């Protein structure tokens, strides 16, 4: 291939990219200048949006904003902070550290109520981010942190006095050497109190972190709990269920992992949690037939229960499943869901039983 041809190909690619960039600019300009009352905007471009016609009225009224921090620079965030100060719901993706422009942008918001923070490619704790969250804590009602909680110092947790919605996802636990940070999280979780909490979700928190203590101090207002752990821990689950039984009389939706050794606590929970609507149970047990769980659900679950589902590890006999459906005939039809794969103990006979009672209208 001649050098002239190589140069021509390079020039053509440059021209195509230049035209594509101009087209993007015009689309953003039209959108920002003409669209009114936008409820949510996702900022995922290197274009200088804050310079475009109509940017001030557009971004000054914006209440919900998502930002991709792989594309949006610190400088752009500093500029946007001058005109966009009324964001209530802030969704941050691919955060890679203490970005000065991001700190400024968060700090300048007048009434930040919801913060979703998703880290990517971070090596050390983001102290400045933790500090700015603490400064905004009084207005925050929703807070989500993933996929490694120890990338933030938890010192801000006790300041979240008005929190209603909390998600702590630690799916990458163990990736970093973080013993000191884990101990710090254990400490601050134990002393934090969220009396207005209605939704609690945790995933794979390090074993020392006792998330169930948050339930104890929730003032009985929790409506939904979603807790997932990869490792089997019967003692932890026993304590968790006791906390739910004692401190969650209003709970409506529950997703947790249980083992056969926890069935007595499930029964006790049913007797106290009279407003339960939806229940999903996962387990690490795949060996024992657990028909007794179906009996407990049939006999003791509150009349409000409308949905019951379980993962692929549960093992029920065909007769046990049929007895469960027969006992449900006097109740409102139940949404019954099974999640299974090639390792599941749920066979064709089980599926046929489910189809039979679904056709009869006992389940849906």
C-alpha positions in Angstrom: 0.0 0.0 0.0 1.4 3.4 -1.0 2.0 6.2 1.4 -0.4 8.4 -0.6 -3.2 5.8 -0.1 -2.4 5.5 3.6 -2.6 9.2 4.0 -5.9 9.3 2.1 -7.4 6.6 4.3 -6.3 8.5 7.4 -7.7 11.8 6.1 -11.0 10.1 5.3 -11.2 8.7 8.9 -10.4 12.1 10.3 -13.1 13.7 8.2 -15.7 11.1 9.2 -14.8 11.6 12.9 -15.0 15.4 12.5 -18.4 15.2 10.8 -19.7 12.8 13.5 -18.5 15.2 16.2 -20.3 18.1 14.5 -23.5 16.1 14.3 -23.3 15.2 18.0 -22.9 18.9 18.8 -25.9 19.9 16.8 -28.1 17.2 18.3 -27.1 18.2 21.8 -27.7 21.9 21.0 -31.1 21.2 19.6 -32.0 19.0 22.6 -30.8 21.4 25.3 -32.3 24.5 23.6 -35.7 23.0 22.8 -36.6 20.3 25.4 -38.4 21.6 28.4 -39.3 19.9 31.8 -36.8 17.1 31.4 -37.1 14.7 34.4 -33.8 12.9 34.0 -30.6 13.6 31.9 -27.7 11.2 31.5 -24.4 13.1 30.9 -22.2 10.7 28.8 -20.3 12.9 26.4 -17.1 15.0 26.2 -19.1 17.7 24.5 -19.1 21.1 26.4 -22.8 21.0 27.1 -22.6 23.9 29.6 -21.6 26.2 26.7 -24.5 25.5 24.4 -27.5 27.9 23.9 -30.2 27.2 26.5 -27.8 25.4 28.9 -28.5 27.7 31.8 -32.3 27.3 31.9 -32.0 23.6 31.0 -29.5 22.6 33.7 -30.6 25.1 36.3 -34.0 23.4 36.5 -32.7 19.8 36.2 -33.6 17.7 39.3 -32.3 14.2 38.3 -28.8 13.7 36.7 -26.7 10.7 35.8 -23.0 11.2 35.0 -20.5 8.8 33.3 -17.2 9.8 34.9 -15.2 8.0 32.2 -16.2 10.7 29.7 -17.0 13.7 31.8 -13.9 15.6 33.0 -13.2 17.3 36.3 -13.0 20.6 34.4 -16.4 20.1 32.8 -17.9 19.3 36.3 -16.5 22.6 37.6 -18.1 24.5 34.8 -21.4 22.6 35.2 -21.4 23.4 38.9 -21.9 27.1 38.0 -25.3 26.5 36.4 -26.6 23.2 37.7 -27.2 23.4 41.5 -30.7 22.0 42.0 -30.1 18.3 41.4 -32.0 16.2 43.9 -31.2 12.7 42.4 -27.5 12.2 41.4 -26.4 9.0 39.7 -22.6 8.6 39.4 -21.1 5.8 37.2 -17.5 4.7 36.9 -16.1 7.0 39.6 -12.4 6.5 39.7 -11.3 8.5 42.7 -11.5 11.9 44.5 -12.2 14.0 41.4 -12.0 17.7 42.4 -14.7 18.8 40.0 -17.0 16.1 41.2 -16.5 17.1 44.9 -17.4 20.7 43.9 -20.4 19.6 42.0 -21.8 17.6 44.8 -21.0 20.2 47.4 -22.8 23.0 45.6 -26.2 21.1 45.2 -28.8 22.8 47.4 -31.1 19.9 48.1 -29.4 16.6 47.2 -31.8 13.8 48.3 -30.5 10.7 46.5 -26.9 9.7 45.7 -25.9 6.5 43.7 -22.2 6.0 43.6 -20.6 3.2 41.5 -16.8 2.9 41.6 -14.6 1.5 38.8 -10.8 1.1 38.8 -10.1 2.7 42.1 -7.0 1.7 44.2 -7.4 3.7 47.5 -10.1 5.2 49.7 -11.8 8.3 48.4 -11.5 10.5 51.6 -12.7 13.7 49.9 -15.8 12.0 48.6 -16.6 10.7 52.1 -16.2 14.2 53.5 -18.6 15.8 50.9 -21.2 13.1 51.5 -21.0 13.9 55.2 -21.6 17.6 54.4 -24.7 16.7 52.4 -25.9 14.0 54.8 -28.7 16.0 56.3 -30.8 16.1 53.1 -29.9 12.6 51.8 -32.9 10.2 51.8 -31.5 7.6 49.4 -27.9 6.3 49.3 -26.4 3.5 47.1 -22.8 2.4 47.1 -21.2 -0.3 44.9 -19.3 -2.5 44.1 -16.8 -2.0 46.9 -18.0 -0.2 50.1 -14.5 0.2 51.6 -13.5 2.7 48.9 -15.4 5.2 51.1 -14.6 6.0 54.7 -17.9 5.2 56.6 -17.5 8.2 58.9 -20.5 9.9 57.2 -22.9 7.0 58.1 -24.1 8.4 61.5 -24.9 11.7 59.8 -27.5 10.2 57.5 -30.2 10.9 60.0 -33.0 11.2 57.4 -32.1 8.2 55.3 -35.0 6.1 54.0 -33.3 3.9 51.4 -29.9 2.3 51.7 -28.0 0.0 49.4 -24.5 -1.3 50.3 -23.2 -3.7 47.6 -19.8 -5.2 48.2 -19.7 -7.7 45.4 -15.9 -7.1 44.9 -15.1 -7.8 48.6 -11.6 -9.3 48.9 -10.2 -7.6 45.8 -8.2 -5.2 47.9 -6.1 -5.6 51.1 -8.6 -3.8 53.2 -8.6 -5.1 56.8 -8.4 -1.7 58.4 -11.2 -0.3 56.2 -13.4 -3.3 57.0 -12.9 -2.8 60.8 -13.8 0.9 60.3 -17.0 -0.1 58.5 -17.9 -2.6 61.2 -17.5 0.2 63.8 -19.6 2.8 62.0 -22.4 0.4 61.0 -22.7 -0.6 64.7 -23.1 3.0 65.9 -25.3 4.3 63.0 -29.0 4.6 63.4 -31.6 5.2 60.6 -35.0 5.7 62.3 -36.7 6.5 59.0 -35.3 3.6 57.0 -37.8 1.9 54.7 -35.6 0.0 52.3 -32.4 -2.0 53.2 -30.3 -3.8 50.7 -26.9 -5.4 51.3 -24.9 -7.8 49.2 -21.8 -9.7 50.3 -20.8 -7.4 53.2 -17.6 -8.6 54.9 -18.5 -11.0 57.8 -17.6 -8.6 60.6 -20.1 -6.1 59.3 -23.4 -6.8 61.1 -26.0 -5.2 58.9 -28.8 -6.6 61.0 -28.0 -4.0 63.7 -29.4 -1.4 61.3 -32.7 -3.2 61.5 -32.7 -3.0 65.2 -32.4 0.8 65.1 -34.9 1.4 62.2 -37.8 2.4 64.5 -40.0 -0.3 63.0 -40.4 1.5 59.6 -38.7 -0.9 57.2 -41.0 -2.1 54.4 -38.5 -4.0 52.3 -35.3 -6.0 52.9 -32.9 -7.6 50.4 -29.9 -9.3 51.8 -27.6 -11.6 49.9 -24.5 -13.5 51.1 -22.5 -15.9 49.0 -21.3 -17.9 52.1 -23.5 -20.0 54.3 -23.8 -18.6 57.8 -26.6 -20.2 59.9 -25.8 -18.2 63.0 -25.9 -14.9 61.1 -29.2 -15.8 59.5 -30.7 -16.7 62.8 -29.8 -13.3 64.3 -31.1 -11.6 61.1 -34.4 -13.3 61.3 -34.8 -12.6 65.0 -34.2 -8.9 64.2 -36.7 -8.9 61.4 -39.3 -10.6 63.6 -38.8 -8.2 66.5 -38.3 -4.9 64.7 -40.0 -5.1 61.3 -43.8 -5.4 61.9 -44.6 -3.4 58.8 -42.3 -5.4 56.4 -43.9 -6.1 53.0 -41.1 -7.6 50.9 -38.3 -9.8 52.0 -35.4 -11.5 50.1 -32.9 -13.4 52.1 -30.8 -16.6 52.3 -31.9 -19.3 54.8 -30.9 -22.9 55.6 -33.0 -25.7 57.1 -31.7 -24.9 60.5 -33.4 -21.5 60.3 -37.0 -22.8 59.7 -38.1 -22.2 63.3 -37.1 -18.5 62.9 -39.1 -18.3 59.6 -42.2 -19.5 61.5 -41.7 -17.0 64.2 -41.3 -14.2 61.7 -44.5 -15.1 60.0 -46.3 -14.8 63.3 -45.1 -11.3 63.9 -44.8 -9.8 60.3 -48.5 -9.7 59.4 -48.1 -7.4 56.4 -45.7 -9.5 54.3 -46.7 -9.5 50.6 -43.6 -10.9 48.8 -41.1 -13.5 49.9 -38.0 -14.8 48.1 -35.8 -17.4 49.7 -32.4 -18.6 48.5 -30.3 -21.3 50.1 -26.9 -23.0 50.0 -28.6 -26.3 50.8 -29.1 -28.7 47.9 -29.1 -32.0 49.7 -32.0 -32.1 52.1 -35.7 -32.3 51.1 -37.2 -29.2 52.6 -41.0 -30.0 52.5 -41.2 -28.6 56.0 -40.5 -25.1 54.7 -43.6 -25.4 52.4 -45.6 -26.6 55.4 -44.5 -23.5 57.4 -45.4 -21.2 54.5 -48.8 -22.8 54.1 -49.7 -22.8 57.8 -48.2 -19.7 59.2 -47.6 -17.1 56.5 -49.8 -14.0 56.8 -53.0 -13.7 54.7 -51.3 -10.8 52.9 -48.8 -13.0 51.2 -49.2 -12.8 47.4 -45.8 -13.8 46.0 -43.5 -16.7 46.9 -40.3 -17.6 45.0 -37.1 -19.5 45.6 -33.8 -20.2 43.9 -32.5 -23.3 42.2 -30.9 -24.8 45.3 -34.1 -25.8 47.1 -35.1 -29.4 47.1 -38.8 -30.2 47.5 -40.5 -33.6 46.9 -43.3 -33.8 44.3 -45.7 -34.8 47.0 -44.6 -32.0 49.3 -45.2 -29.5 46.5 -48.6 -30.9 45.7 -49.6 -30.8 49.4 -48.5 -27.2 49.5 -50.8 -26.2 46.6 -53.7 -28.2 48.0 -53.4 -26.4 51.3 -53.4 -23.0 49.4 -56.8 -23.6 47.8 -58.7 -21.7 50.4 -56.4 -18.6 50.0 -56.0 -15.9 47.4 -54.1 -17.2 44.3 -50.3 -17.0 44.9 -47.8 -15.8 42.4 -45.4 -18.8 42.6 -42.0 -18.5 40.9 -39.1 -20.9 40.6 -35.6 -20.0 39.4 -33.8 -23.1 38.3 -30.9 -24.2 36.0 -29.3 -27.5 35.0 -28.2 -28.2 38.6 -31.7 -27.6 40.0 -33.6 -30.2 42.0 -36.8 -29.0 40.3 -37.6 -31.8 37.8 -40.2 -32.3 35.1 -42.6 -33.9 37.6 -42.4 -30.7 39.7 -43.0 -28.6 36.7 -46.1 -30.6 35.8 -47.5 -30.1 39.3 -46.9 -26.4 39.0 -48.7 -26.3 35.6 -51.6 -28.2 37.0 -52.3 -25.9 39.9 -51.6 -22.8 37.7 -54.3 -24.0 35.3 -56.7 -24.5 38.2 -56.0 -20.9 39.4 -54.6 -21.8 42.7 -51.3 -20.2 41.8 -50.4 -17.7 39.1 
